[in-house]
């Protein structure tokens, strides 16, 4: 296994074991719910805005370690960004 593979696995495991931004915002300005039809993994995303900036974000869900770690990493990457910046990040 290469060093980069090992680091990726370490980051994913850390986000799975210590998820960031876990929970649900109530009330929330934006809400998204997604289910992977192939495996059943599920994520819910709640977002609060300050103007066009994502001031807070929370993620809940159930599924494999990869999907749950991905939700944590996504929330971490979009907090503090504008909605347009977040859409750009998530479209990659």
Rosetta constraint file for C-alpha pairs under 8 A:
AtomPair CA 1 CA 5 HARMONIC 6.23 0.50
AtomPair CA 1 CA 6 HARMONIC 6.65 0.50
AtomPair CA 2 CA 6 HARMONIC 6.28 0.50
AtomPair CA 3 CA 7 HARMONIC 6.18 0.50
AtomPair CA 4 CA 8 HARMONIC 6.13 0.50
AtomPair CA 5 CA 9 HARMONIC 6.24 0.50
AtomPair CA 6 CA 10 HARMONIC 6.17 0.50
AtomPair CA 7 CA 11 HARMONIC 6.19 0.50
AtomPair CA 8 CA 12 HARMONIC 6.19 0.50
AtomPair CA 9 CA 13 HARMONIC 6.02 0.50
AtomPair CA 10 CA 14 HARMONIC 6.08 0.50
AtomPair CA 11 CA 15 HARMONIC 6.25 0.50
AtomPair CA 12 CA 16 HARMONIC 6.16 0.50
AtomPair CA 12 CA 65 HARMONIC 7.84 0.50
AtomPair CA 12 CA 66 HARMONIC 6.83 0.50
AtomPair CA 12 CA 69 HARMONIC 5.65 0.50
AtomPair CA 12 CA 70 HARMONIC 7.61 0.50
AtomPair CA 13 CA 17 HARMONIC 6.04 0.50
AtomPair CA 13 CA 65 HARMONIC 7.54 0.50
AtomPair CA 13 CA 69 HARMONIC 7.26 0.50
AtomPair CA 14 CA 18 HARMONIC 5.66 0.50
AtomPair CA 14 CA 19 HARMONIC 7.55 0.50
AtomPair CA 14 CA 69 HARMONIC 7.91 0.50
AtomPair CA 15 CA 19 HARMONIC 4.78 0.50
AtomPair CA 15 CA 20 HARMONIC 6.92 0.50
AtomPair CA 15 CA 68 HARMONIC 7.86 0.50
AtomPair CA 15 CA 69 HARMONIC 4.80 0.50
AtomPair CA 15 CA 70 HARMONIC 7.80 0.50
AtomPair CA 15 CA 72 HARMONIC 6.11 0.50
AtomPair CA 15 CA 73 HARMONIC 6.88 0.50
AtomPair CA 16 CA 65 HARMONIC 5.73 0.50
AtomPair CA 16 CA 66 HARMONIC 7.47 0.50
AtomPair CA 16 CA 68 HARMONIC 6.03 0.50
AtomPair CA 16 CA 69 HARMONIC 4.49 0.50
AtomPair CA 16 CA 72 HARMONIC 7.65 0.50
AtomPair CA 19 CA 68 HARMONIC 7.87 0.50
AtomPair CA 19 CA 69 HARMONIC 6.80 0.50
AtomPair CA 19 CA 72 HARMONIC 5.43 0.50
AtomPair CA 20 CA 72 HARMONIC 5.18 0.50
AtomPair CA 20 CA 73 HARMONIC 7.54 0.50
AtomPair CA 20 CA 75 HARMONIC 7.41 0.50
AtomPair CA 20 CA 76 HARMONIC 6.84 0.50
AtomPair CA 21 CA 57 HARMONIC 6.47 0.50
AtomPair CA 21 CA 58 HARMONIC 4.79 0.50
AtomPair CA 21 CA 59 HARMONIC 6.13 0.50
AtomPair CA 21 CA 72 HARMONIC 6.59 0.50
AtomPair CA 21 CA 75 HARMONIC 6.61 0.50
AtomPair CA 21 CA 76 HARMONIC 7.36 0.50
AtomPair CA 22 CA 58 HARMONIC 5.40 0.50
AtomPair CA 22 CA 59 HARMONIC 5.01 0.50
AtomPair CA 22 CA 60 HARMONIC 5.93 0.50
AtomPair CA 22 CA 72 HARMONIC 7.39 0.50
AtomPair CA 23 CA 58 HARMONIC 5.24 0.50
AtomPair CA 23 CA 59 HARMONIC 5.50 0.50
AtomPair CA 23 CA 60 HARMONIC 5.46 0.50
AtomPair CA 24 CA 45 HARMONIC 7.55 0.50
AtomPair CA 24 CA 46 HARMONIC 6.09 0.50
AtomPair CA 24 CA 58 HARMONIC 5.29 0.50
AtomPair CA 24 CA 59 HARMONIC 6.36 0.50
AtomPair CA 24 CA 60 HARMONIC 6.67 0.50
AtomPair CA 25 CA 46 HARMONIC 5.75 0.50
AtomPair CA 25 CA 47 HARMONIC 7.00 0.50
AtomPair CA 25 CA 48 HARMONIC 7.61 0.50
AtomPair CA 25 CA 57 HARMONIC 7.38 0.50
AtomPair CA 25 CA 58 HARMONIC 6.30 0.50
AtomPair CA 28 CA 46 HARMONIC 5.77 0.50
AtomPair CA 28 CA 47 HARMONIC 5.60 0.50
AtomPair CA 28 CA 48 HARMONIC 5.34 0.50
AtomPair CA 29 CA 46 HARMONIC 7.42 0.50
AtomPair CA 29 CA 47 HARMONIC 5.78 0.50
AtomPair CA 29 CA 48 HARMONIC 4.87 0.50
AtomPair CA 29 CA 49 HARMONIC 6.38 0.50
AtomPair CA 30 CA 45 HARMONIC 7.96 0.50
AtomPair CA 30 CA 46 HARMONIC 5.69 0.50
AtomPair CA 30 CA 47 HARMONIC 4.99 0.50
AtomPair CA 30 CA 48 HARMONIC 6.54 0.50
AtomPair CA 31 CA 44 HARMONIC 7.30 0.50
AtomPair CA 31 CA 45 HARMONIC 5.64 0.50
AtomPair CA 31 CA 46 HARMONIC 4.61 0.50
AtomPair CA 31 CA 47 HARMONIC 6.45 0.50
AtomPair CA 32 CA 44 HARMONIC 5.68 0.50
AtomPair CA 32 CA 45 HARMONIC 5.09 0.50
AtomPair CA 32 CA 46 HARMONIC 6.63 0.50
AtomPair CA 33 CA 42 HARMONIC 7.52 0.50
AtomPair CA 33 CA 43 HARMONIC 5.87 0.50
AtomPair CA 33 CA 44 HARMONIC 4.40 0.50
AtomPair CA 33 CA 45 HARMONIC 6.37 0.50
AtomPair CA 34 CA 42 HARMONIC 5.71 0.50
AtomPair CA 34 CA 43 HARMONIC 5.41 0.50
AtomPair CA 34 CA 44 HARMONIC 6.45 0.50
AtomPair CA 35 CA 40 HARMONIC 5.92 0.50
AtomPair CA 35 CA 41 HARMONIC 5.68 0.50
AtomPair CA 35 CA 42 HARMONIC 4.46 0.50
AtomPair CA 35 CA 43 HARMONIC 6.64 0.50
AtomPair CA 36 CA 40 HARMONIC 5.06 0.50
AtomPair CA 36 CA 41 HARMONIC 5.29 0.50
AtomPair CA 36 CA 42 HARMONIC 6.50 0.50
AtomPair CA 37 CA 41 HARMONIC 7.89 0.50
AtomPair CA 40 CA 63 HARMONIC 7.06 0.50
AtomPair CA 41 CA 61 HARMONIC 7.66 0.50
AtomPair CA 41 CA 62 HARMONIC 5.95 0.50
AtomPair CA 41 CA 63 HARMONIC 4.28 0.50
AtomPair CA 41 CA 64 HARMONIC 6.71 0.50
AtomPair CA 41 CA 67 HARMONIC 6.76 0.50
AtomPair CA 42 CA 61 HARMONIC 5.14 0.50
AtomPair CA 42 CA 62 HARMONIC 5.32 0.50
AtomPair CA 42 CA 63 HARMONIC 6.13 0.50
AtomPair CA 42 CA 67 HARMONIC 7.93 0.50
AtomPair CA 43 CA 59 HARMONIC 6.84 0.50
AtomPair CA 43 CA 60 HARMONIC 5.76 0.50
AtomPair CA 43 CA 61 HARMONIC 4.22 0.50
AtomPair CA 43 CA 62 HARMONIC 6.70 0.50
AtomPair CA 43 CA 68 HARMONIC 7.68 0.50
AtomPair CA 43 CA 71 HARMONIC 7.10 0.50
AtomPair CA 44 CA 59 HARMONIC 5.63 0.50
AtomPair CA 44 CA 60 HARMONIC 5.19 0.50
AtomPair CA 44 CA 61 HARMONIC 5.88 0.50
AtomPair CA 45 CA 57 HARMONIC 7.19 0.50
AtomPair CA 45 CA 58 HARMONIC 5.88 0.50
AtomPair CA 45 CA 59 HARMONIC 4.74 0.50
AtomPair CA 45 CA 60 HARMONIC 6.73 0.50
AtomPair CA 46 CA 57 HARMONIC 5.73 0.50
AtomPair CA 46 CA 58 HARMONIC 5.33 0.50
AtomPair CA 46 CA 59 HARMONIC 6.55 0.50
AtomPair CA 47 CA 54 HARMONIC 6.72 0.50
AtomPair CA 47 CA 55 HARMONIC 7.68 0.50
AtomPair CA 47 CA 56 HARMONIC 5.80 0.50
AtomPair CA 47 CA 57 HARMONIC 4.46 0.50
AtomPair CA 47 CA 58 HARMONIC 6.57 0.50
AtomPair CA 48 CA 54 HARMONIC 6.00 0.50
AtomPair CA 48 CA 55 HARMONIC 5.71 0.50
AtomPair CA 48 CA 56 HARMONIC 5.16 0.50
AtomPair CA 48 CA 57 HARMONIC 6.38 0.50
AtomPair CA 49 CA 53 HARMONIC 5.45 0.50
AtomPair CA 49 CA 54 HARMONIC 4.64 0.50
AtomPair CA 49 CA 55 HARMONIC 5.17 0.50
AtomPair CA 49 CA 56 HARMONIC 6.99 0.50
AtomPair CA 50 CA 54 HARMONIC 6.38 0.50
AtomPair CA 50 CA 55 HARMONIC 5.72 0.50
AtomPair CA 52 CA 82 HARMONIC 5.31 0.50
AtomPair CA 52 CA 83 HARMONIC 5.85 0.50
AtomPair CA 53 CA 80 HARMONIC 6.10 0.50
AtomPair CA 53 CA 81 HARMONIC 5.54 0.50
AtomPair CA 53 CA 82 HARMONIC 4.08 0.50
AtomPair CA 53 CA 83 HARMONIC 6.14 0.50
AtomPair CA 54 CA 78 HARMONIC 7.18 0.50
AtomPair CA 54 CA 79 HARMONIC 5.49 0.50
AtomPair CA 54 CA 80 HARMONIC 5.18 0.50
AtomPair CA 54 CA 81 HARMONIC 5.64 0.50
AtomPair CA 54 CA 82 HARMONIC 5.86 0.50
AtomPair CA 54 CA 83 HARMONIC 6.59 0.50
AtomPair CA 55 CA 79 HARMONIC 6.35 0.50
AtomPair CA 55 CA 80 HARMONIC 5.65 0.50
AtomPair CA 56 CA 79 HARMONIC 6.15 0.50
AtomPair CA 56 CA 80 HARMONIC 7.57 0.50
AtomPair CA 57 CA 75 HARMONIC 6.19 0.50
AtomPair CA 57 CA 79 HARMONIC 6.38 0.50
AtomPair CA 58 CA 75 HARMONIC 6.87 0.50
AtomPair CA 59 CA 71 HARMONIC 6.42 0.50
AtomPair CA 59 CA 72 HARMONIC 6.97 0.50
AtomPair CA 59 CA 75 HARMONIC 7.11 0.50
AtomPair CA 61 CA 68 HARMONIC 6.90 0.50
AtomPair CA 62 CA 68 HARMONIC 6.90 0.50
AtomPair CA 63 CA 67 HARMONIC 6.24 0.50
AtomPair CA 63 CA 68 HARMONIC 6.47 0.50
AtomPair CA 64 CA 68 HARMONIC 6.37 0.50
AtomPair CA 65 CA 69 HARMONIC 5.90 0.50
AtomPair CA 66 CA 70 HARMONIC 5.97 0.50
AtomPair CA 67 CA 71 HARMONIC 6.34 0.50
AtomPair CA 68 CA 72 HARMONIC 6.50 0.50
AtomPair CA 69 CA 73 HARMONIC 6.18 0.50
AtomPair CA 70 CA 74 HARMONIC 5.93 0.50
AtomPair CA 71 CA 75 HARMONIC 6.18 0.50
AtomPair CA 72 CA 76 HARMONIC 6.23 0.50
AtomPair CA 73 CA 77 HARMONIC 6.14 0.50
AtomPair CA 74 CA 78 HARMONIC 6.34 0.50
AtomPair CA 74 CA 90 HARMONIC 7.77 0.50
AtomPair CA 75 CA 79 HARMONIC 6.15 0.50
AtomPair CA 77 CA 86 HARMONIC 7.94 0.50
AtomPair CA 77 CA 89 HARMONIC 7.95 0.50
AtomPair CA 78 CA 82 HARMONIC 7.99 0.50
AtomPair CA 78 CA 85 HARMONIC 7.78 0.50
AtomPair CA 78 CA 86 HARMONIC 5.23 0.50
AtomPair CA 78 CA 89 HARMONIC 7.62 0.50
AtomPair CA 81 CA 85 HARMONIC 5.83 0.50
AtomPair CA 81 CA 86 HARMONIC 6.03 0.50
AtomPair CA 82 CA 86 HARMONIC 6.15 0.50
AtomPair CA 83 CA 87 HARMONIC 6.13 0.50
AtomPair CA 84 CA 88 HARMONIC 6.23 0.50
AtomPair CA 85 CA 89 HARMONIC 6.23 0.50
AtomPair CA 86 CA 90 HARMONIC 6.12 0.50
AtomPair CA 87 CA 91 HARMONIC 6.04 0.50
AtomPair CA 88 CA 92 HARMONIC 6.83 0.50
